[in-house]
Amino acid sequence: MIKAENLCKSYGQLKVLDNLNLHIPAGTFCMITGPSGSGKSTLLNILSRLDNADSGSLQLAGISVNDMHNANLSRLRRQKIGFIFQSYNLISDMTAWENVSLPLKYNKVKYFHRRSRAVESLGKMGLEDKIYHMPHQLSGGQQQRVAVARALVTRPQILFCDEPTGNLDRESATLVMDGIISLKNSGSAIAMITHDNSLLKYADIVYTLNKGILHKITSGQ
């Protein structure tokens, strides 16, 4: 589902990724850890094609995306890929359910169905009583859970996560991880970076990134 081969990325003399290879099959939860500044976010951005590698090849959902035009790449992201990043990127003049339903609107899902799915997704994040709240009426942790609900509502084939529980208390973090695991169990491929070693138990496979190279440190839950 995610297949990267010989990825290289440098900034000047600093080599961030050094002929990196990574394969995450469908239905697999992969976590990537490592020290600050090791290039984890750079790797995630390259895997999701928000940034480009200097060299190497990348396939997402069986499709080569190395030279894909922006319009086709946007369509692929919209239809098959979800993102949970540290910034919430909620639209300030939309309610929680409207924010969550936005990807469904882009995919031309009818109003009734997208509202129903958005409310269901918010319920899984423990926010069933916040569906009409505006972002400024929500705490930072609640905004993060709205962003997670938005990422999960399309049931993407691939999900990229950058510290998705970083601003959450333990109970909220458990809701988020349960949602991600449910998506994995439905056959999606998950790539997540984290500093929180307590989350590693959820992963099928864990790598550490150091000096541009991935090292497998465990597999199996």
C-alpha positions as CSV (number, residue, x, y, z in Angstrom):
1,M,0.0,0.0,0.0
2,I,3.0,2.3,0.8
3,K,6.2,1.4,-1.0
4,A,9.2,3.6,-0.9
5,E,12.6,2.5,-2.4
6,N,15.9,4.2,-2.2
7,L,14.6,7.5,-1.0
8,C,17.3,10.2,-0.6
9,K,16.9,13.7,0.8
10,S,19.5,16.3,1.7
11,Y,19.5,19.9,2.8
12,G,22.9,21.2,1.7
13,Q,25.5,19.0,3.3
14,L,23.0,17.4,5.7
15,K,21.8,14.0,4.5
16,V,18.3,13.4,6.1
17,L,17.3,10.3,4.2
18,D,20.0,7.9,2.9
19,N,18.7,5.3,0.4
20,L,15.7,4.6,2.6
21,N,13.4,1.7,1.9
22,L,10.0,1.2,3.5
23,H,7.0,-1.1,2.7
24,I,3.8,-0.9,4.6
25,P,1.2,-3.4,3.3
26,A,-2.6,-3.0,3.6
27,G,-3.8,-3.6,7.1
28,T,-0.5,-2.8,8.7
29,F,0.2,-0.1,11.4
30,C,3.7,1.1,11.2
31,M,5.2,3.5,13.7
32,I,8.4,5.4,13.2
33,T,10.3,6.8,16.2
34,G,13.7,8.5,16.7
35,P,15.4,11.5,18.3
36,S,14.3,15.0,17.5
37,G,15.9,16.3,14.3
38,S,16.3,12.8,12.9
39,G,14.1,13.5,9.9
40,K,10.8,11.8,10.9
41,S,8.6,14.7,9.8
42,T,10.6,15.0,6.6
43,L,10.1,11.3,5.9
44,L,6.3,11.6,6.5
45,N,6.0,14.6,4.3
46,I,7.9,12.8,1.5
47,L,5.8,9.6,1.9
48,S,2.6,11.7,1.6
49,R,4.1,13.7,-1.3
50,L,3.8,17.0,0.6
51,D,7.5,17.2,-0.1
52,N,9.7,15.6,-2.7
53,A,12.7,13.3,-2.3
54,D,15.8,14.1,-4.2
55,S,15.8,10.6,-5.7
56,G,14.1,7.2,-5.2
57,S,10.6,5.9,-6.0
58,L,7.3,6.0,-4.2
59,Q,4.0,4.1,-4.7
60,L,0.8,4.8,-2.8
61,A,-2.2,2.5,-3.1
62,G,-0.4,0.7,-6.0
63,I,0.1,3.9,-7.9
64,S,3.5,5.5,-8.8
65,V,3.4,9.1,-7.6
66,N,7.0,10.1,-8.5
67,D,6.0,12.3,-11.4
68,M,2.3,12.6,-10.8
69,H,0.8,15.9,-11.8
70,N,-0.7,18.1,-9.0
71,A,-4.3,17.6,-10.2
72,N,-4.0,13.8,-10.1
73,L,-2.1,13.9,-6.8
74,S,-4.8,16.0,-5.3
75,R,-7.4,13.6,-6.5
76,L,-5.5,10.6,-5.1
77,R,-5.2,12.4,-1.7
78,R,-8.8,13.3,-1.7
79,Q,-10.0,9.7,-2.5
80,K,-7.5,7.4,-0.8
81,I,-5.4,9.3,1.8
82,G,-6.0,10.8,5.2
83,F,-3.7,13.1,7.2
84,I,-3.4,13.8,11.0
85,F,-0.8,16.4,11.5
86,Q,0.1,18.4,14.6
87,S,-1.6,21.6,13.3
88,Y,-5.4,21.3,13.4
89,N,-6.1,23.3,10.3
90,L,-9.8,23.7,11.2
91,I,-11.8,26.3,9.3
92,S,-12.8,28.9,11.9
93,D,-16.3,29.8,10.6
94,M,-17.4,26.1,10.3
95,T,-18.9,24.0,13.1
96,A,-17.2,20.8,14.2
97,W,-19.4,18.6,12.0
98,E,-19.0,20.9,9.0
99,N,-15.2,20.7,9.4
100,V,-15.3,16.9,9.6
101,S,-17.6,16.6,6.7
102,L,-15.5,18.8,4.4
103,P,-13.5,15.9,2.7
104,L,-16.8,14.2,2.0
105,K,-18.2,17.3,0.4
106,Y,-15.1,17.4,-1.9
107,N,-15.8,13.8,-2.8
108,K,-19.4,14.8,-3.7
109,V,-21.1,12.8,-1.0
110,K,-24.7,14.0,-0.5
111,Y,-25.5,16.3,2.4
112,F,-27.5,13.8,4.5
113,H,-24.8,11.1,4.2
114,R,-21.8,13.3,4.9
115,R,-23.6,14.9,7.9
116,S,-24.4,11.4,9.3
117,R,-20.9,10.2,8.8
118,A,-19.4,13.3,10.3
119,V,-21.5,13.0,13.4
120,E,-20.7,9.3,13.7
121,S,-16.9,10.1,13.4
122,L,-17.1,12.9,16.1
123,G,-19.0,10.4,18.4
124,K,-16.1,8.0,18.1
125,M,-13.8,10.8,19.4
126,G,-16.1,11.5,22.3
127,L,-17.4,14.8,20.8
128,E,-21.1,13.9,20.2
129,D,-22.1,17.0,22.3
130,K,-19.8,19.3,20.4
131,I,-21.0,18.9,16.8
132,Y,-22.3,22.5,16.6
133,H,-19.4,24.1,18.3
134,M,-17.1,26.4,16.4
135,P,-13.3,25.8,16.7
136,H,-12.8,28.8,19.0
137,Q,-15.3,27.2,21.4
138,L,-13.2,24.0,21.7
139,S,-10.1,23.3,23.7
140,G,-6.9,22.5,21.9
141,G,-7.4,18.8,22.7
142,Q,-10.9,18.9,21.4
143,Q,-9.8,20.6,18.2
144,Q,-7.2,17.9,17.7
145,R,-9.9,15.2,18.0
146,V,-12.1,17.1,15.5
147,A,-9.0,17.0,13.1
148,V,-8.7,13.2,13.8
149,A,-12.4,12.7,13.1
150,R,-12.0,14.6,9.8
151,A,-9.1,12.4,8.8
152,L,-11.0,9.2,9.6
153,V,-14.4,10.1,8.1
154,T,-13.4,9.2,4.5
155,R,-12.2,5.8,5.6
156,P,-8.9,6.3,3.7
157,Q,-6.8,3.4,2.3
158,I,-3.7,5.2,3.7
159,L,-3.4,7.3,6.8
160,F,-0.4,9.5,7.7
161,C,-0.1,10.6,11.3
162,D,2.3,13.1,12.9
163,E,2.1,12.9,16.7
164,P,-1.7,12.6,16.7
165,T,-2.0,12.3,20.4
166,G,0.6,14.9,21.4
167,N,-1.9,17.4,22.8
168,L,-4.3,14.9,24.4
169,D,-4.9,13.4,27.8
170,R,-4.8,9.7,28.2
171,E,-8.5,9.1,27.7
172,S,-8.7,11.2,24.6
173,A,-5.5,9.6,23.3
174,T,-7.1,6.2,23.7
175,L,-10.1,7.3,21.7
176,V,-7.8,8.4,18.9
177,M,-5.8,5.3,18.9
178,D,-8.9,3.1,18.9
179,G,-10.1,5.0,15.8
180,I,-6.8,4.5,14.0
181,I,-6.8,0.8,14.9
182,S,-10.3,0.4,13.6
183,L,-9.2,1.9,10.3
184,K,-6.2,-0.5,10.2
185,N,-8.5,-3.5,10.9
186,S,-10.6,-2.5,7.9
187,G,-7.5,-2.9,5.7
188,S,-5.8,0.5,5.7
189,A,-2.1,1.1,5.8
190,I,-1.0,3.5,8.7
191,A,2.3,5.4,8.9
192,M,2.7,7.2,12.2
193,I,5.6,9.1,13.8
194,T,5.7,9.5,17.5
195,H,7.9,10.3,20.5
196,D,5.6,8.5,22.9
197,N,6.9,5.0,23.6
198,S,3.7,4.1,25.4
199,L,2.0,4.0,21.9
200,L,4.4,1.5,20.4
201,K,2.2,-1.4,21.7
202,Y,-0.4,-0.5,19.1
203,A,1.9,-1.0,16.1
204,D,2.4,-4.1,14.0
205,I,5.9,-2.9,13.2
206,V,8.2,-0.2,14.6
207,Y,11.2,1.5,13.1
208,T,13.6,4.0,14.5
209,L,15.1,6.6,12.1
210,N,18.7,7.6,12.8
211,K,21.2,9.2,10.5
212,G,18.9,8.8,7.5
213,I,18.4,5.0,7.9
214,L,15.5,3.1,9.2
215,H,16.2,0.3,11.7
216,K,13.4,-2.2,12.5
217,I,13.2,-2.6,16.3
218,T,10.1,-4.8,16.6
219,S,7.3,-6.4,14.7
220,G,4.0,-7.8,15.9
221,Q,1.9,-6.4,18.7
